[in-house]
């Protein structure tokens, strides 16, 4: 199995920044891609961003593509999400996930999930 642990969540004022980190361990193969999803109260879990381990190719949700940046460090087996210009509507639990497949924007395509980290943006 791949074990994923998120960190870096917290409380921040609107317009501020946070950097989330996802550490992968437990397997010598990390999968095809890493993704970040989020789930706000009363809403379904939604895709935020993804990155391929091999090429670094990224994908972003339209709502955050000009504000968030996903990156990976192959040597450290980590995938980070830099979040800038945060808005109250970004408030959610953010989850890191790993997929062996290629449908990187699809929630059900991911095989492993972290426990999530809370991000709260105050107005």
N, C-alpha and C positions, 0 to 999 in steps of 0.2 A: 504493500500500500504506500501511497504518498500521504504524508502527514503535513498539514498546512496550519500555520499559526499567524494570525494578523496582529498588528500592533500599530500604535500611533494615533488612535482615535482620541477624541476629547471634545471640549467645549471651546468654541471660537466665535468671535463677533463677525457679523456680516462684512464681507470685504477682505477678511483675513485668509490665512493659508494653513493647511495641514499636509503632512506627508505620511501616508500609510505604507506599511511594509508587510510583505507576506514572505515567510520563510518556509521553504519546502524541504522535507527530509523523509527518510524511511525507505527510499527507493533510489537505485542508481539511474533510473530513467524518469525524467521529469514530466513526460508527456509532450504533446504537440504544442500546446499553448497554455498560458495562464490568463485568467480573466478576473475582473472585479465586477461584482454585482452589488446592488443596494436594495433595501426594503424599508420603506417608510410605514408608519402605523396605518393600518387599514388599506394598504396597497400591496400589489403583487411584487415579488422580487424582479428587478429589472436590470438589464445589461448596462454596464457603465463603460468598460474598456477591456481590451485584450491585447496580448502580444505573443507572437510566435517565438519560441526559444531559439530556433535555428537562424531565422532571417531578421528577427526584430520587427517584422511587419505588424503594424498596429491597427486597431479598429476602435472607434469611439461612438458613443451615443450622441445624437445631435444636440441634446440638451447641455452637454458638458464639453464638447470637443474643442472649444476655444479657451477653456479654463483649466482642464485637467490634462495631465500627461502621465502615461504609463511607461515604465522602463523595466528592464531586467538586468540582473548581474549573474551571468552564467557560472562564474567561479564561486559565488556565494549562494547560488540557488535561491535568489530572492527576486521578487517582483514588487515594485513600488508604484504608488499612485500619488503623484504630486497634485494637490488640489489648491488652486488659487481663485481669488475673487469669489469666495464662498457666499452662497445665498441661503436664506432660511429654508428654502425648498430643497436644499441639498441634505437636510437633516434626515438621517436614516442609519440603520445598521449596515455596515459595509462588509461584504464577504469576499474572500479570496477563493478561487477555484482553479482546478487543473483538469484539462481534458486531453484524452488520447486521440480525439477526432478532429475534424476540420471545421465544423459548424460552430465557430467561436462566439457567435452572438446569441446562441440558443441555450437557454438555461439547462434544459434536460440533457444536453450533450456533455455536460461536465461530470466527471467521475468522482472527484474528491472536493470537499469543501472544508473551509475553516469554520471556527465557531462564531466569527463576526466581531467587529469592533464598532462601538457607537460613535457617530459623528453628530454633534449638535451645533447648529449655527444659530446664534441669537440675533435678533433684529436691533 
